[in-house]
Each structure stands twice: as structure tokens, then as C-alpha cells.
Amino acid sequence: MAKSLRELEETLEEHNFLRTHKSFLVNLNHIIKYVRIDGGYLVMSNGDKVAVSRRKKEELMKLF
């Protein structure tokens, strides 16, 4: 892919995407739940587990 994750984040944030970690950009419509153990992670609709950084946790909690 020719774009950086930062560029994708800027493009997609108006389409209900959020960067939850330095390596992850997620569609908020596909979050099933937030699990607080092991530092915190999201369970997505396809069953994937996605890490949430400490800095992004607060931003994510404001959305729900």
C-alpha cells in the first residue's frame, strides 16, 4: 500500500474509523465488545482481537 496508516486514518476518520493503536485502524461499526484485561483489546465482528493503547482507550470510551 502506498499510503501510511496516518494518511489512511485522516481519510477514514469521517467514515467511522478510529486508530486504536499504532498498528491498528478499526471500523467502529464492527466492534462487538471491549475487554479490559491484558491491557485492553477490542473483539471485532469477525472474531479478531485488536489492541487498544492506553492513550486511545480514553478516546474510545467517549464514543460509547
mmCIF file of the N, C-alpha and C atoms, coordinates in Angstrom:
data_MODEL
# 
_entry.id   MODEL 
# 
loop_
_atom_site.group_PDB 
_atom_site.id 
_atom_site.type_symbol 
_atom_site.label_atom_id 
_atom_site.label_alt_id 
_atom_site.label_comp_id 
_atom_site.label_asym_id 
_atom_site.label_entity_id 
_atom_site.label_seq_id 
_atom_site.pdbx_PDB_ins_code 
_atom_site.Cartn_x 
_atom_site.Cartn_y 
_atom_site.Cartn_z 
_atom_site.occupancy 
_atom_site.B_iso_or_equiv 
_atom_site.pdbx_formal_charge 
_atom_site.auth_seq_id 
_atom_site.auth_comp_id 
_atom_site.auth_asym_id 
_atom_site.auth_atom_id 
_atom_site.pdbx_PDB_model_num 
ATOM 1   N N  . MET A 1 1  ? 0.843   -1.165  0.000  1.00 0.00 ? 1  MET A N  1 
ATOM 2   C CA . MET A 1 1  ? 0.000   0.000   0.000  1.00 0.00 ? 1  MET A CA 1 
ATOM 3   C C  . MET A 1 1  ? 0.893   1.235   0.000  1.00 0.00 ? 1  MET A C  1 
ATOM 4   N N  . ALA A 1 2  ? 0.525   2.213   -0.759 1.00 0.00 ? 2  ALA A N  1 
ATOM 5   C CA . ALA A 1 2  ? 1.348   3.406   -0.922 1.00 0.00 ? 2  ALA A CA 1 
ATOM 6   C C  . ALA A 1 2  ? 1.124   4.440   0.180  1.00 0.00 ? 2  ALA A C  1 
ATOM 7   N N  . LYS A 1 3  ? 0.011   4.371   0.892  1.00 0.00 ? 3  LYS A N  1 
ATOM 8   C CA . LYS A 1 3  ? -0.287  5.360   1.932  1.00 0.00 ? 3  LYS A CA 1 
ATOM 9   C C  . LYS A 1 3  ? 0.129   4.840   3.300  1.00 0.00 ? 3  LYS A C  1 
ATOM 10  N N  . SER A 1 4  ? 0.512   5.773   4.146  1.00 0.00 ? 4  SER A N  1 
ATOM 11  C CA . SER A 1 4  ? 0.841   5.399   5.524  1.00 0.00 ? 4  SER A CA 1 
ATOM 12  C C  . SER A 1 4  ? -0.461  5.227   6.308  1.00 0.00 ? 4  SER A C  1 
ATOM 13  N N  . LEU A 1 5  ? -0.358  4.595   7.454  1.00 0.00 ? 5  LEU A N  1 
ATOM 14  C CA . LEU A 1 5  ? -1.528  4.410   8.309  1.00 0.00 ? 5  LEU A CA 1 
ATOM 15  C C  . LEU A 1 5  ? -2.067  5.763   8.763  1.00 0.00 ? 5  LEU A C  1 
ATOM 16  N N  . ARG A 1 6  ? -1.190  6.709   8.977  1.00 0.00 ? 6  ARG A N  1 
ATOM 17  C CA . ARG A 1 6  ? -1.616  8.072   9.369  1.00 0.00 ? 6  ARG A CA 1 
ATOM 18  C C  . ARG A 1 6  ? -2.478  8.710   8.271  1.00 0.00 ? 6  ARG A C  1 
ATOM 19  N N  . GLU A 1 7  ? -2.056  8.548   7.024  1.00 0.00 ? 7  GLU A N  1 
ATOM 20  C CA . GLU A 1 7  ? -2.832  9.102   5.904  1.00 0.00 ? 7  GLU A CA 1 
ATOM 21  C C  . GLU A 1 7  ? -4.198  8.425   5.801  1.00 0.00 ? 7  GLU A C  1 
ATOM 22  N N  . LEU A 1 8  ? -4.216  7.124   5.976  1.00 0.00 ? 8  LEU A N  1 
ATOM 23  C CA . LEU A 1 8  ? -5.486  6.394   5.956  1.00 0.00 ? 8  LEU A CA 1 
ATOM 24  C C  . LEU A 1 8  ? -6.386  6.836   7.110  1.00 0.00 ? 8  LEU A C  1 
ATOM 25  N N  . GLU A 1 9  ? -5.799  7.020   8.273  1.00 0.00 ? 9  GLU A N  1 
ATOM 26  C CA . GLU A 1 9  ? -6.552  7.474   9.436  1.00 0.00 ? 9  GLU A CA 1 
ATOM 27  C C  . GLU A 1 9  ? -7.229  8.813   9.147  1.00 0.00 ? 9  GLU A C  1 
ATOM 28  N N  . GLU A 1 10 ? -6.506  9.740   8.588  1.00 0.00 ? 10 GLU A N  1 
ATOM 29  C CA . GLU A 1 10 ? -7.064  11.056  8.275  1.00 0.00 ? 10 GLU A CA 1 
ATOM 30  C C  . GLU A 1 10 ? -8.180  10.960  7.242  1.00 0.00 ? 10 GLU A C  1 
ATOM 31  N N  . THR A 1 11 ? -8.037  10.082  6.286  1.00 0.00 ? 11 THR A N  1 
ATOM 32  C CA . THR A 1 11 ? -9.046  9.904   5.247  1.00 0.00 ? 11 THR A CA 1 
ATOM 33  C C  . THR A 1 11 ? -10.297 9.213   5.772  1.00 0.00 ? 11 THR A C  1 
ATOM 34  N N  . LEU A 1 12 ? -10.098 8.223   6.635  1.00 0.00 ? 12 LEU A N  1 
ATOM 35  C CA . LEU A 1 12 ? -11.224 7.382   7.057  1.00 0.00 ? 12 LEU A CA 1 
ATOM 36  C C  . LEU A 1 12 ? -11.912 7.806   8.350  1.00 0.00 ? 12 LEU A C  1 
ATOM 37  N N  . GLU A 1 13 ? -11.353 8.745   9.106  1.00 0.00 ? 13 GLU A N  1 
ATOM 38  C CA . GLU A 1 13 ? -11.962 9.081   10.385 1.00 0.00 ? 13 GLU A CA 1 
ATOM 39  C C  . GLU A 1 13 ? -13.367 9.642   10.220 1.00 0.00 ? 13 GLU A C  1 
ATOM 40  N N  . GLU A 1 14 ? -13.671 10.266  9.099  1.00 0.00 ? 14 GLU A N  1 
ATOM 41  C CA . GLU A 1 14 ? -15.026 10.758  8.868  1.00 0.00 ? 14 GLU A CA 1 
ATOM 42  C C  . GLU A 1 14 ? -15.979 9.641   8.449  1.00 0.00 ? 14 GLU A C  1 
ATOM 43  N N  . HIS A 1 15 ? -15.445 8.458   8.249  1.00 0.00 ? 15 HIS A N  1 
ATOM 44  C CA . HIS A 1 15 ? -16.247 7.292   7.866  1.00 0.00 ? 15 HIS A CA 1 
ATOM 45  C C  . HIS A 1 15 ? -16.340 6.268   8.993  1.00 0.00 ? 15 HIS A C  1 
ATOM 46  N N  . ASN A 1 16 ? -16.237 6.749   10.226 1.00 0.00 ? 16 ASN A N  1 
ATOM 47  C CA . ASN A 1 16 ? -16.428 5.923   11.413 1.00 0.00 ? 16 ASN A CA 1 
ATOM 48  C C  . ASN A 1 16 ? -15.285 4.941   11.669 1.00 0.00 ? 16 ASN A C  1 
ATOM 49  N N  . PHE A 1 17 ? -14.061 5.344   11.383 1.00 0.00 ? 17 PHE A N  1 
ATOM 50  C CA . PHE A 1 17 ? -12.875 4.560   11.694 1.00 0.00 ? 17 PHE A CA 1 
ATOM 51  C C  . PHE A 1 17 ? -12.097 5.260   12.803 1.00 0.00 ? 17 PHE A C  1 
ATOM 52  N N  . LEU A 1 18 ? -11.417 4.487   13.616 1.00 0.00 ? 18 LEU A N  1 
ATOM 53  C CA . LEU A 1 18 ? -10.616 5.028   14.708 1.00 0.00 ? 18 LEU A CA 1 
ATOM 54  C C  . LEU A 1 18 ? -9.318  4.247   14.812 1.00 0.00 ? 18 LEU A C  1 
ATOM 55  N N  . ARG A 1 19 ? -8.243  4.961   15.018 1.00 0.00 ? 19 ARG A N  1 
ATOM 56  C CA . ARG A 1 19 ? -6.953  4.312   15.248 1.00 0.00 ? 19 ARG A CA 1 
ATOM 57  C C  . ARG A 1 19 ? -6.880  3.970   16.728 1.00 0.00 ? 19 ARG A C  1 
ATOM 58  N N  . THR A 1 20 ? -6.780  2.704   17.038 1.00 0.00 ? 20 THR A N  1 
ATOM 59  C CA . THR A 1 20 ? -6.797  2.246   18.427 1.00 0.00 ? 20 THR A CA 1 
ATOM 60  C C  . THR A 1 20 ? -5.413  1.950   18.975 1.00 0.00 ? 20 THR A C  1 
ATOM 61  N N  . HIS A 1 21 ? -4.451  1.901   18.087 1.00 0.00 ? 21 HIS A N  1 
ATOM 62  C CA . HIS A 1 21 ? -3.084  1.525   18.454 1.00 0.00 ? 21 HIS A CA 1 
ATOM 63  C C  . HIS A 1 21 ? -2.196  1.962   17.302 1.00 0.00 ? 21 HIS A C  1 
ATOM 64  N N  . LYS A 1 22 ? -0.916  2.008   17.508 1.00 0.00 ? 22 LYS A N  1 
ATOM 65  C CA . LYS A 1 22 ? -0.020  2.456   16.427 1.00 0.00 ? 22 LYS A CA 1 
ATOM 66  C C  . LYS A 1 22 ? -0.108  1.564   15.193 1.00 0.00 ? 22 LYS A C  1 
ATOM 67  N N  . SER A 1 23 ? -0.617  0.345   15.362 1.00 0.00 ? 23 SER A N  1 
ATOM 68  C CA . SER A 1 23 ? -0.685  -0.593  14.246 1.00 0.00 ? 23 SER A CA 1 
ATOM 69  C C  . SER A 1 23 ? -2.089  -0.922  13.779 1.00 0.00 ? 23 SER A C  1 
ATOM 70  N N  . PHE A 1 24 ? -3.111  -0.321  14.381 1.00 0.00 ? 24 PHE A N  1 
ATOM 71  C CA . PHE A 1 24 ? -4.485  -0.722  14.069 1.00 0.00 ? 24 PHE A CA 1 
ATOM 72  C C  . PHE A 1 24 ? -5.403  0.461   13.818 1.00 0.00 ? 24 PHE A C  1 
ATOM 73  N N  . LEU A 1 25 ? -6.192  0.336   12.767 1.00 0.00 ? 25 LEU A N  1 
ATOM 74  C CA . LEU A 1 25 ? -7.249  1.276   12.420 1.00 0.00 ? 25 LEU A CA 1 
ATOM 75  C C  . LEU A 1 25 ? -8.505  0.421   12.268 1.00 0.00 ? 25 LEU A C  1 
ATOM 76  N N  . VAL A 1 26 ? -9.550  0.712   13.046 1.00 0.00 ? 26 VAL A N  1 
ATOM 77  C CA . VAL A 1 26 ? -10.725 -0.165  13.043 1.00 0.00 ? 26 VAL A CA 1 
ATOM 78  C C  . VAL A 1 26 ? -11.985 0.585   12.636 1.00 0.00 ? 26 VAL A C  1 
ATOM 79  N N  . ASN A 1 27 ? -12.907 -0.156  12.060 1.00 0.00 ? 27 ASN A N  1 
ATOM 80  C CA . ASN A 1 27 ? -14.235 0.353   11.742 1.00 0.00 ? 27 ASN A CA 1 
ATOM 81  C C  . ASN A 1 27 ? -15.075 0.217   13.011 1.00 0.00 ? 27 ASN A C  1 
ATOM 82  N N  . LEU A 1 28 ? -15.548 1.332   13.534 1.00 0.00 ? 28 LEU A N  1 
ATOM 83  C CA . LEU A 1 28 ? -16.295 1.323   14.787 1.00 0.00 ? 28 LEU A CA 1 
ATOM 84  C C  . LEU A 1 28 ? -17.601 0.538   14.686 1.00 0.00 ? 28 LEU A C  1 
ATOM 85  N N  . ASN A 1 29 ? -18.119 0.375   13.488 1.00 0.00 ? 29 ASN A N  1 
ATOM 86  C CA . ASN A 1 29 ? -19.360 -0.385  13.295 1.00 0.00 ? 29 ASN A CA 1 
ATOM 87  C C  . ASN A 1 29 ? -19.169 -1.886  13.496 1.00 0.00 ? 29 ASN A C  1 
ATOM 88  N N  . HIS A 1 30 ? -17.934 -2.342  13.556 1.00 0.00 ? 30 HIS A N  1 
ATOM 89  C CA . HIS A 1 30 ? -17.665 -3.779  13.673 1.00 0.00 ? 30 HIS A CA 1 
ATOM 90  C C  . HIS A 1 30 ? -17.121 -4.183  15.046 1.00 0.00 ? 30 HIS A C  1 
ATOM 91  N N  . ILE A 1 31 ? -17.159 -3.274  15.993 1.00 0.00 ? 31 ILE A N  1 
ATOM 92  C CA . ILE A 1 31 ? -16.727 -3.606  17.351 1.00 0.00 ? 31 ILE A CA 1 
ATOM 93  C C  . ILE A 1 31 ? -17.862 -4.330  18.066 1.00 0.00 ? 31 ILE A C  1 
ATOM 94  N N  . ILE A 1 32 ? -17.546 -5.491  18.606 1.00 0.00 ? 32 ILE A N  1 
ATOM 95  C CA . ILE A 1 32 ? -18.522 -6.259  19.379 1.00 0.00 ? 32 ILE A CA 1 
ATOM 96  C C  . ILE A 1 32 ? -18.425 -5.888  20.854 1.00 0.00 ? 32 ILE A C  1 
ATOM 97  N N  . LYS A 1 33 ? -17.191 -5.875  21.381 1.00 0.00 ? 33 LYS A N  1 
ATOM 98  C CA . LYS A 1 33 ? -17.022 -5.518  22.790 1.00 0.00 ? 33 LYS A CA 1 
ATOM 99  C C  . LYS A 1 33 ? -15.593 -5.091  23.073 1.00 0.00 ? 33 LYS A C  1 
ATOM 100 N N  . TYR A 1 34 ? -15.441 -4.418  24.213 1.00 0.00 ? 34 TYR A N  1 
ATOM 101 C CA . TYR A 1 34 ? -14.133 -4.026  24.716 1.00 0.00 ? 34 TYR A CA 1 
ATOM 102 C C  . TYR A 1 34 ? -13.833 -4.870  25.941 1.00 0.00 ? 34 TYR A C  1 
ATOM 103 N N  . VAL A 1 35 ? -12.680 -5.501  25.953 1.00 0.00 ? 35 VAL A N  1 
ATOM 104 C CA . VAL A 1 35 ? -12.258 -6.348  27.070 1.00 0.00 ? 35 VAL A CA 1 
ATOM 105 C C  . VAL A 1 35 ? -11.143 -5.625  27.801 1.00 0.00 ? 35 VAL A C  1 
ATOM 106 N N  . ARG A 1 36 ? -11.303 -5.432  29.098 1.00 0.00 ? 36 ARG A N  1 
ATOM 107 C CA . ARG A 1 36 ? -10.349 -4.628  29.873 1.00 0.00 ? 36 ARG A CA 1 
ATOM 108 C C  . ARG A 1 36 ? -9.123  -5.387  30.345 1.00 0.00 ? 36 ARG A C  1 
ATOM 109 N N  . ILE A 1 37 ? -9.135  -6.698  30.323 1.00 0.00 ? 37 ILE A N  1 
ATOM 110 C CA . ILE A 1 37 ? -7.984  -7.462  30.807 1.00 0.00 ? 37 ILE A CA 1 
ATOM 111 C C  . ILE A 1 37 ? -6.846  -7.423  29.778 1.00 0.00 ? 37 ILE A C  1 
ATOM 112 N N  . ASP A 1 38 ? -5.668  -7.795  30.194 1.00 0.00 ? 38 ASP A N  1 
ATOM 113 C CA . ASP A 1 38 ? -4.479  -7.850  29.328 1.00 0.00 ? 38 ASP A CA 1 
ATOM 114 C C  . ASP A 1 38 ? -4.183  -6.515  28.650 1.00 0.00 ? 38 ASP A C  1 
ATOM 115 N N  . GLY A 1 39 ? -4.391  -5.419  29.331 1.00 0.00 ? 39 GLY A N  1 
ATOM 116 C CA . GLY A 1 39 ? -4.104  -4.109  28.769 1.00 0.00 ? 39 GLY A CA 1 
ATOM 117 C C  . GLY A 1 39 ? -5.232  -3.512  27.954 1.00 0.00 ? 39 GLY A C  1 
ATOM 118 N N  . GLY A 1 40 ? -6.247  -4.285  27.634 1.00 0.00 ? 40 GLY A N  1 
ATOM 119 C CA . GLY A 1 40 ? -7.406  -3.824  26.891 1.00 0.00 ? 40 GLY A CA 1 
ATOM 120 C C  . GLY A 1 40 ? -7.329  -4.146  25.416 1.00 0.00 ? 40 GLY A C  1 
ATOM 121 N N  . TYR A 1 41 ? -8.409  -4.715  24.903 1.00 0.00 ? 41 TYR A N  1 
ATOM 122 C CA . TYR A 1 41 ? -8.482  -5.003  23.483 1.00 0.00 ? 41 TYR A CA 1 
ATOM 123 C C  . TYR A 1 41 ? -9.939  -5.037  23.044 1.00 0.00 ? 41 TYR A C  1 
ATOM 124 N N  . LEU A 1 42 ? -10.141 -4.910  21.744 1.00 0.00 ? 42 LEU A N  1 
ATOM 125 C CA . LEU A 1 42 ? -11.471 -4.971  21.154 1.00 0.00 ? 42 LEU A CA 1 
ATOM 126 C C  . LEU A 1 42 ? -11.684 -6.343  20.544 1.00 0.00 ? 42 LEU A C  1 
ATOM 127 N N  . VAL A 1 43 ? -12.916 -6.812  20.593 1.00 0.00 ? 43 VAL A N  1 
ATOM 128 C CA . VAL A 1 43 ? -13.303 -8.007  19.855 1.00 0.00 ? 43 VAL A CA 1 
ATOM 129 C C  . VAL A 1 43 ? -14.148 -7.505  18.690 1.00 0.00 ? 43 VAL A C  1 
ATOM 130 N N  . MET A 1 44 ? -13.722 -7.870  17.493 1.00 0.00 ? 44 MET A N  1 
ATOM 131 C CA . MET A 1 44 ? -14.383 -7.390  16.287 1.00 0.00 ? 44 MET A CA 1 
ATOM 132 C C  . MET A 1 44 ? -15.415 -8.409  15.798 1.00 0.00 ? 44 MET A C  1 
ATOM 133 N N  . SER A 1 45 ? -16.270 -7.988  14.873 1.00 0.00 ? 45 SER A N  1 
ATOM 134 C CA . SER A 1 45 ? -17.352 -8.842  14.381 1.00 0.00 ? 45 SER A CA 1 
ATOM 135 C C  . SER A 1 45 ? -16.849 -10.122 13.708 1.00 0.00 ? 45 SER A C  1 
ATOM 136 N N  . ASN A 1 46 ? -15.628 -10.118 13.209 1.00 0.00 ? 46 ASN A N  1 
ATOM 137 C CA . ASN A 1 46 ? -15.066 -11.326 12.587 1.00 0.00 ? 46 ASN A CA 1 
ATOM 138 C C  . ASN A 1 46 ? -14.294 -12.191 13.591 1.00 0.00 ? 46 ASN A C  1 
ATOM 139 N N  . GLY A 1 47 ? -14.301 -11.787 14.881 1.00 0.00 ? 47 GLY A N  1 
ATOM 140 C CA . GLY A 1 47 ? -13.626 -12.551 15.919 1.00 0.00 ? 47 GLY A CA 1 
ATOM 141 C C  . GLY A 1 47 ? -12.210 -12.105 16.214 1.00 0.00 ? 47 GLY A C  1 
ATOM 142 N N  . ASP A 1 48 ? -11.659 -11.226 15.402 1.00 0.00 ? 48 ASP A N  1 
ATOM 143 C CA . ASP A 1 48 ? -10.301 -10.727 15.641 1.00 0.00 ? 48 ASP A CA 1 
ATOM 144 C C  . ASP A 1 48 ? -10.238 -9.918  16.926 1.00 0.00 ? 48 ASP A C  1 
ATOM 145 N N  . LYS A 1 49 ? -9.090  -9.965  17.571 1.00 0.00 ? 49 LYS A N  1 
ATOM 146 C CA . LYS A 1 49 ? -8.829  -9.157  18.760 1.00 0.00 ? 49 LYS A CA 1 
ATOM 147 C C  . LYS A 1 49 ? -7.845  -8.064  18.367 1.00 0.00 ? 49 LYS A C  1 
ATOM 148 N N  . VAL A 1 50 ? -8.186  -6.824  18.712 1.00 0.00 ? 50 VAL A N  1 
ATOM 149 C CA . VAL A 1 50 ? -7.386  -5.674  18.312 1.00 0.00 ? 50 VAL A CA 1 
ATOM 150 C C  . VAL A 1 50 ? -6.956  -4.909  19.560 1.00 0.00 ? 50 VAL A C  1 
ATOM 151 N N  . ALA A 1 51 ? -5.671  -4.690  19.697 1.00 0.00 ? 51 ALA A N  1 
ATOM 152 C CA . ALA A 1 51 ? -5.129  -3.982  20.858 1.00 0.00 ? 51 ALA A CA 1 
ATOM 153 C C  . ALA A 1 51 ? -5.602  -2.533  20.891 1.00 0.00 ? 51 ALA A C  1 
ATOM 154 N N  . VAL A 1 52 ? -5.747  -2.017  22.121 1.00 0.00 ? 52 VAL A N  1 
ATOM 155 C CA . VAL A 1 52 ? -6.079  -0.612  22.334 1.00 0.00 ? 52 VAL A CA 1 
ATOM 156 C C  . VAL A 1 52 ? -4.982  -0.022  23.212 1.00 0.00 ? 52 VAL A C  1 
ATOM 157 N N  . SER A 1 53 ? -4.343  1.026   22.722 1.00 0.00 ? 53 SER A N  1 
ATOM 158 C CA . SER A 1 53 ? -3.278  1.652   23.508 1.00 0.00 ? 53 SER A CA 1 
ATOM 159 C C  . SER A 1 53 ? -3.877  2.426   24.674 1.00 0.00 ? 53 SER A C  1 
ATOM 160 N N  . ARG A 1 54 ? -3.073  2.682   25.681 1.00 0.00 ? 54 ARG A N  1 
ATOM 161 C CA . ARG A 1 54 ? -3.543  3.454   26.836 1.00 0.00 ? 54 ARG A CA 1 
ATOM 162 C C  . ARG A 1 54 ? -4.016  4.834   26.414 1.00 0.00 ? 54 ARG A C  1 
ATOM 163 N N  . ARG A 1 55 ? -3.308  5.446   25.493 1.00 0.00 ? 55 ARG A N  1 
ATOM 164 C CA . ARG A 1 55 ? -3.681  6.789   25.026 1.00 0.00 ? 55 ARG A CA 1 
ATOM 165 C C  . ARG A 1 55 ? -5.012  6.790   24.289 1.00 0.00 ? 55 ARG A C  1 
ATOM 166 N N  . LYS A 1 56 ? -5.296  5.760   23.537 1.00 0.00 ? 56 LYS A N  1 
ATOM 167 C CA . LYS A 1 56 ? -6.520  5.707   22.733 1.00 0.00 ? 56 LYS A CA 1 
ATOM 168 C C  . LYS A 1 56 ? -7.723  5.175   23.504 1.00 0.00 ? 56 LYS A C  1 
ATOM 169 N N  . LYS A 1 57 ? -7.480  4.531   24.631 1.00 0.00 ? 57 LYS A N  1 
ATOM 170 C CA . LYS A 1 57 ? -8.576  3.960   25.419 1.00 0.00 ? 57 LYS A CA 1 
ATOM 171 C C  . LYS A 1 57 ? -9.581  5.034   25.821 1.00 0.00 ? 57 LYS A C  1 
ATOM 172 N N  . GLU A 1 58 ? -9.093  6.165   26.301 1.00 0.00 ? 58 GLU A N  1 
ATOM 173 C CA . GLU A 1 58 ? -9.975  7.244   26.746 1.00 0.00 ? 58 GLU A CA 1 
ATOM 174 C C  . GLU A 1 58 ? -10.826 7.772   25.585 1.00 0.00 ? 58 GLU A C  1 
ATOM 175 N N  . GLU A 1 59 ? -10.209 7.953   24.446 1.00 0.00 ? 59 GLU A N  1 
ATOM 176 C CA . GLU A 1 59 ? -10.938 8.429   23.265 1.00 0.00 ? 59 GLU A CA 1 
ATOM 177 C C  . GLU A 1 59 ? -12.010 7.425   22.844 1.00 0.00 ? 59 GLU A C  1 
ATOM 178 N N  . LEU A 1 60 ? -11.669 6.162   22.892 1.00 0.00 ? 60 LEU A N  1 
ATOM 179 C CA . LEU A 1 60 ? -12.620 5.100   22.528 1.00 0.00 ? 60 LEU A CA 1 
ATOM 180 C C  . LEU A 1 60 ? -13.791 5.073   23.503 1.00 0.00 ? 60 LEU A C  1 
ATOM 181 N N  . MET A 1 61 ? -13.536 5.207   24.789 1.00 0.00 ? 61 MET A N  1 
ATOM 182 C CA . MET A 1 61 ? -14.603 5.166   25.792 1.00 0.00 ? 61 MET A CA 1 
ATOM 183 C C  . MET A 1 61 ? -15.576 6.329   25.632 1.00 0.00 ? 61 MET A C  1 
ATOM 184 N N  . LYS A 1 62 ? -15.121 7.461   25.154 1.00 0.00 ? 62 LYS A N  1 
ATOM 185 C CA . LYS A 1 62 ? -16.003 8.607   24.930 1.00 0.00 ? 62 LYS A CA 1 
ATOM 186 C C  . LYS A 1 62 ? -17.010 8.344   23.818 1.00 0.00 ? 62 LYS A C  1 
ATOM 187 N N  . LEU A 1 63 ? -16.664 7.457   22.902 1.00 0.00 ? 63 LEU A N  1 
ATOM 188 C CA . LEU A 1 63 ? -17.550 7.154   21.777 1.00 0.00 ? 63 LEU A CA 1 
ATOM 189 C C  . LEU A 1 63 ? -18.696 6.211   22.146 1.00 0.00 ? 63 LEU A C  1 
ATOM 190 N N  . PHE A 1 64 ? -18.557 5.513   23.268 1.00 0.00 ? 64 PHE A N  1 
ATOM 191 C CA . PHE A 1 64 ? -19.576 4.531   23.658 1.00 0.00 ? 64 PHE A CA 1 
ATOM 192 C C  . PHE A 1 64 ? -20.298 4.919   24.884 1.00 0.00 ? 64 PHE A C  1 
# 
